Each structure stands twice: as C-alpha cells, then as structure tokens.
Amino acid sequence: MRLRVDLLPHGTYPDVVVVIDVLRATTTAVTYLERGADALLLTATPEVALALRDGAPEGSPYLLGGERGGLPIPGFDFGNSPAEAAGQNFTGKTVVMNTTNGTGAAHTAARTGKHIFLAALTNAHAAARRARATATEEIAIVCAGTDSHVGLEDVYAAGVLAEYLLAMGEFTVDDGARIALTVRRNGGNPLEALSSSGHGQHLSRLGLGEDVRFAAGLSTSTLVPTLVPGEGAPEGTLRFTAG
C-alpha cells in the first residue's frame, strides 16, 4: 500500500484521497455535519452557490457558507467559521460551501479519485481509519494550502494522519509523507502549529483566533465527510454526507 502526501493539489489520484484544509474549510465541513446538516454541496465558484439558492423554490433547505480571504462572501448566510457553526443547528438543511482553497482542492481530487474524504485535525484519526479500510492501492493525503502556497497547518495535519496510518500497517511512503511526518514531529502541539502558521496568524489578525483554537482540537469527532458521487448533486457541485 502506498501513502502519498501532496503538499498542494496536483496530478491524478487512482484510489483514496483525503483532502485537508484545516484553516478552515474541512474543519467547518465536519462541524456542519456534526450539527445536523443533511449534506454539504461544495461548489466550484461562489456564483454556482448563489445561483443554486436563488433558483431553488421558496423554503428550500439550502444555506450558503463560505469566504474569500478569510471573510464571509457577500450574500452568503455564513462565513467559514467552525466555531460559529458549532453553535448552530443545521438539522434538515443542506449547506452549500465555497471557500478560497478547500473546496477547490476537493474538486481537483474528485476529477480522478475513486473515494474522496474530508479530514481535519478534529476528525484526523477517524479519517485515517476510514481511508485505511477503503483503500486498495494508495492513500493520497492532499493539502489545500493557501492561495497556491504550501500551508504549515495542512502539512502538520497530514503528518498526524500519516503517523496514525503507519501505526496501523505497512506503507511505502513518498517524500511528501516524510516531510509531513517531520513537520508533525517537530511542530509542537496542534495549537502551537496552527497558531504559528501564516494563515493562522492571518485569521488571528482578523479576530478569528477562536477558529484557530477550535481547529486545533485533535480527534474530537468521529465523523468523516464522504463524497457521494452522482447522487443528488447539482451540476458544478460535489455532495458530501456524514460517513
């Protein structure tokens, strides 16, 4: 079994793909489903999300969540805050998400991957177990990064998953996995790693330090957002449900 870590999304994926955007899309995605959302629709652009809601009949279950540069997108119902989402009840709702980095990484992975999962520190061990149980040849952990640059927080989280996977069995690892493991072993505790990252500092400057603290919670959830291909997903979206 191969274990691969892509520090940014690229290439093709023959088997299982685990997409990570710790600050904050995948952390928020886990939280939406934890708080009762029926499904998540990850869109390719904000315009797809807005058109989906605007074209729906009155009383539709769609709520829009997303950000650009860390700030809520105009016209959306929510930003991309896991701390905010944790205080809401999304029962009976479908959350339509679009973010600067994470939703795009998921779309890249879904072009070729057979099984797509979303992972964060909050569900790291559950996501690793699901990936290991599903994969037949390769697990690719894909870091979303920030504005096409490698993000320390995502690489650290990839190292957490890789460390746990290696404890479960034998893998052939690539250099990306070795880098992630090195960052994990030398990066301090999760809050230290996230707080010291460039994006973590950016969010703190925006007054969103609580999101950084929330995202640093290690394995607080057993829920793994799982792509459901071809079932109830409008054009231009990826549909994830609780796994």
C-alpha positions as CSV (number, residue, x, y, z in Angstrom):
1,M,0.0,0.0,0.0
2,R,1.3,3.4,-0.9
3,L,1.0,6.5,1.3
4,R,1.4,9.8,-0.5
5,V,1.1,13.4,0.7
6,D,0.7,16.2,-1.8
7,L,1.7,19.5,-0.2
8,L,-0.6,21.1,-2.8
9,P,-3.2,19.6,-5.0
10,H,-1.8,18.2,-8.3
11,G,-1.7,15.2,-10.5
12,T,-4.1,12.3,-10.7
13,Y,-5.4,10.0,-7.9
14,P,-6.0,6.4,-8.5
15,D,-7.7,5.4,-5.3
16,V,-8.5,7.1,-1.9
17,V,-8.0,10.8,-1.5
18,V,-8.1,12.6,1.9
19,V,-8.5,16.4,1.4
20,I,-7.2,18.6,4.2
21,D,-7.9,22.3,4.7
22,V,-7.5,22.7,8.5
23,L,-8.0,26.5,8.5
24,R,-10.8,26.2,7.8
25,A,-12.9,24.5,5.2
26,T,-12.6,20.9,6.2
27,T,-12.9,21.7,9.9
28,T,-16.0,23.7,9.2
29,A,-17.4,20.9,6.9
30,V,-17.1,18.3,9.7
31,T,-18.8,20.8,12.1
32,Y,-21.7,21.4,9.8
33,L,-22.4,17.7,9.6
34,E,-21.9,17.2,13.3
35,R,-24.5,19.9,13.8
36,G,-27.1,18.0,11.8
37,A,-26.8,19.1,8.2
38,D,-28.2,16.5,5.8
39,A,-25.4,17.1,3.3
40,L,-22.7,19.5,2.1
41,L,-22.6,20.8,-1.5
42,L,-19.1,22.0,-2.4
43,T,-19.2,24.3,-5.4
44,A,-16.6,25.3,-7.9
45,T,-17.3,29.0,-7.6
46,P,-19.4,31.4,-5.4
47,E,-21.6,32.1,-8.4
48,V,-22.7,28.4,-8.6
49,A,-23.6,28.6,-4.9
50,L,-25.6,31.8,-5.2
51,A,-27.4,30.5,-8.4
52,L,-28.3,27.3,-6.7
53,R,-30.0,29.0,-3.8
54,D,-31.6,31.7,-5.9
55,G,-33.0,29.1,-8.3
56,A,-34.5,27.0,-5.6
57,P,-38.2,27.2,-4.6
58,E,-39.2,29.1,-1.5
59,G,-38.5,27.3,1.7
60,S,-35.6,25.3,0.2
61,P,-33.1,23.7,2.6
62,Y,-30.1,25.5,1.2
63,L,-27.8,27.6,3.4
64,L,-24.6,29.2,2.0
65,G,-21.3,29.2,3.8
66,G,-18.0,30.4,2.5
67,E,-15.3,33.0,2.5
68,R,-12.7,34.9,0.5
69,G,-9.5,36.0,2.2
70,G,-11.0,34.7,5.5
71,L,-14.0,37.0,5.3
72,P,-17.7,36.0,4.5
73,I,-18.8,36.2,0.9
74,P,-21.4,38.9,0.3
75,G,-24.9,37.3,0.0
76,F,-23.9,34.1,1.9
77,D,-25.6,33.1,5.1
78,F,-22.4,32.2,7.0
79,G,-18.7,32.6,6.7
80,N,-16.3,29.7,7.1
81,S,-16.1,29.6,10.8
82,P,-16.2,26.2,12.6
83,A,-16.7,28.0,16.0
84,E,-19.8,29.7,14.6
85,A,-21.1,26.6,13.0
86,A,-20.7,24.7,16.3
87,G,-23.3,27.0,17.9
88,Q,-25.9,26.4,15.2
89,N,-28.5,23.7,14.4
90,F,-28.4,22.6,10.8
91,T,-30.9,19.8,11.0
92,G,-32.8,19.4,7.7
93,K,-30.5,21.8,5.9
94,T,-28.1,21.4,3.1
95,V,-25.1,23.7,3.4
96,V,-23.6,24.9,0.1
97,M,-19.9,25.7,0.6
98,N,-17.4,27.7,-1.4
99,T,-14.0,28.8,0.1
100,T,-10.7,30.2,-1.2
101,N,-8.8,26.9,-1.1
102,G,-10.5,23.9,0.4
103,T,-13.5,23.4,-1.9
104,G,-11.2,23.8,-5.0
105,A,-8.9,21.1,-3.6
106,A,-11.9,18.8,-3.2
107,H,-12.9,19.4,-6.9
108,T,-9.3,18.7,-8.0
109,A,-9.3,15.4,-6.1
110,A,-12.7,14.3,-7.4
111,R,-11.6,14.5,-11.0
112,T,-9.8,11.2,-10.7
113,G,-10.0,9.8,-7.2
114,K,-12.3,6.9,-6.5
115,H,-13.1,7.7,-2.9
116,I,-12.9,11.2,-1.5
117,F,-12.9,12.1,2.2
118,L,-12.5,15.4,4.0
119,A,-10.2,15.5,7.0
120,A,-9.1,18.0,9.6
121,L,-7.3,17.7,12.9
122,T,-10.8,17.4,14.6
123,N,-11.5,14.1,12.8
124,A,-8.0,13.0,12.0
125,H,-8.0,9.5,13.4
126,A,-11.4,8.7,12.1
127,A,-10.5,9.9,8.7
128,A,-7.3,7.8,8.7
129,R,-9.2,4.7,9.8
130,R,-11.8,5.2,7.0
131,A,-9.1,5.7,4.4
132,R,-7.2,2.6,5.5
133,A,-10.4,0.5,5.4
134,T,-11.3,1.7,1.9
135,A,-8.0,1.9,0.0
136,T,-6.8,-1.0,-2.1
137,E,-3.6,0.5,-3.5
138,E,-2.9,4.1,-2.4
139,I,-4.0,6.7,0.1
140,A,-3.2,10.2,-1.1
141,I,-3.4,13.0,1.5
142,V,-3.9,16.3,-0.3
143,C,-3.2,19.6,1.4
144,A,-5.2,22.5,0.1
145,G,-2.6,25.2,1.0
146,T,-3.3,28.9,0.9
147,D,-3.5,30.8,-2.4
148,S,-1.4,28.2,-4.1
149,H,1.2,28.2,-1.4
150,V,2.0,25.4,1.0
151,G,0.3,25.8,4.4
152,L,2.1,24.7,7.6
153,E,-1.2,23.8,9.2
154,D,-2.3,21.4,6.5
155,V,1.1,19.7,6.3
156,Y,1.1,19.3,10.1
157,A,-2.4,17.7,9.9
158,A,-1.2,15.5,7.1
159,G,1.6,14.3,9.3
160,V,-0.9,13.5,12.1
161,L,-2.9,11.3,9.6
162,A,0.3,9.7,8.2
163,E,1.6,8.9,11.7
164,Y,-1.6,7.2,12.6
165,L,-1.8,5.3,9.3
166,L,1.7,4.0,9.8
167,A,0.8,2.7,13.2
168,M,-1.9,0.6,11.6
169,G,0.2,-1.1,9.0
170,E,2.9,-1.2,6.4
171,F,3.1,1.5,3.7
172,T,5.5,2.7,1.0
173,V,5.8,6.4,1.7
174,D,6.8,9.2,-0.6
175,D,8.8,12.3,0.2
176,G,5.7,14.3,0.8
177,A,4.7,11.9,3.6
178,R,8.2,12.2,5.0
179,I,8.0,16.0,5.0
180,A,4.6,15.9,6.7
181,L,5.8,13.4,9.4
182,T,8.9,15.6,10.1
183,V,6.6,18.7,10.5
184,R,4.3,16.8,12.8
185,R,7.2,15.5,15.0
186,N,8.9,18.9,15.2
187,G,5.9,21.3,15.1
188,G,4.8,21.1,18.7
189,N,1.2,20.5,19.8
190,P,-1.6,21.2,17.4
191,L,-2.4,24.7,18.7
192,E,1.2,25.7,18.5
193,A,1.5,24.5,14.9
194,L,-1.7,26.2,13.8
195,S,-1.1,29.4,15.6
196,S,2.4,29.8,14.2
197,S,1.3,29.2,10.6
198,G,1.0,32.1,8.3
199,H,-2.7,31.5,7.8
200,G,-3.3,31.0,11.5
201,Q,-1.7,34.4,12.1
202,H,-3.8,36.0,9.4
203,L,-7.0,34.7,10.9
204,S,-6.0,35.9,14.3
205,R,-5.4,39.4,12.9
206,L,-9.0,39.3,11.5
207,G,-10.3,38.5,15.0
208,L,-10.9,34.8,14.2
209,G,-8.5,33.3,16.7
210,E,-11.3,31.2,18.2
211,D,-11.5,29.3,14.9
212,V,-7.8,28.6,15.1
213,R,-8.2,27.2,18.6
214,F,-11.3,25.2,17.5
215,A,-9.4,23.7,14.6
216,A,-6.6,22.6,16.8
217,G,-8.8,20.1,18.7
218,L,-7.4,16.7,17.9
219,S,-9.8,13.9,17.1
220,T,-12.8,15.5,18.8
221,S,-15.1,14.0,16.1
222,T,-15.6,10.5,14.5
223,L,-17.5,12.0,11.6
224,V,-15.9,11.8,8.1
225,P,-17.4,13.8,5.3
226,T,-17.6,11.4,2.3
227,L,-18.2,12.2,-1.3
228,V,-21.4,10.6,-2.7
229,P,-20.7,10.6,-6.5
230,G,-23.6,11.2,-8.8
231,E,-26.4,11.2,-6.2
232,G,-28.4,14.3,-5.8
233,A,-25.5,16.7,-6.6
234,P,-26.5,19.6,-8.9
235,E,-24.1,20.5,-11.7
236,G,-20.9,22.1,-10.5
237,T,-21.1,20.7,-7.0
238,L,-19.8,17.8,-5.0
239,R,-22.2,16.2,-2.5
240,F,-20.7,15.1,0.8
241,T,-22.6,13.3,3.6
242,A,-21.6,12.1,7.1
243,G,-19.5,8.9,7.0
